[in-house]
Amino acid sequence: ADALVCVIGDEDTVTGFLLAGIGEVDLKKNSNFLVVTPKTTTTQVEDAFKAFTNREDVAVVLITQTVADSIRYLLDEYQAMVPTVLEIPSKDNPYDASKDSVMQRILKKMSVEK
């Protein structure tokens, strides 16, 4: 079975990934993406993150950093390697490595190994 990439982000970011061909909707109408708008609640983002990270068929969860900031505590708690959670920039906000909990963990492990 093929592994999926899930995306949580603003409309432009998600649309770009969907145009690239990552979109998937299963028989139960579960999709592998969430478009976050000003009307999207934090609970909806939390639920999507939890659902995507608990799916067996998901290899990577991409989340725009601005959306990740709204559920930062969940990302900080998340320890699994698969699915891998990657924070990405959005059109309006550049990537900031200091906020990325996965990047901070990697840098911390690298500094311990030296």
RAWO-V883048 format. One record per helix or strand of 3 or more residues. SS is the DSSP state (H for helix, E for strand). FROM is the first residue (numbers start at 1). TO is the last residue. If there is no record, write none. Layout:
BEGIN
SS_FROM_TO ; SS_FROM_TO
END
This chain:
BEGIN
E_4_9 ; H_11_19 ; E_33_35 ; H_42_53 ; E_58_64 ; H_65_70 ; H_72_77 ; E_84_88 ; H_101_113
END
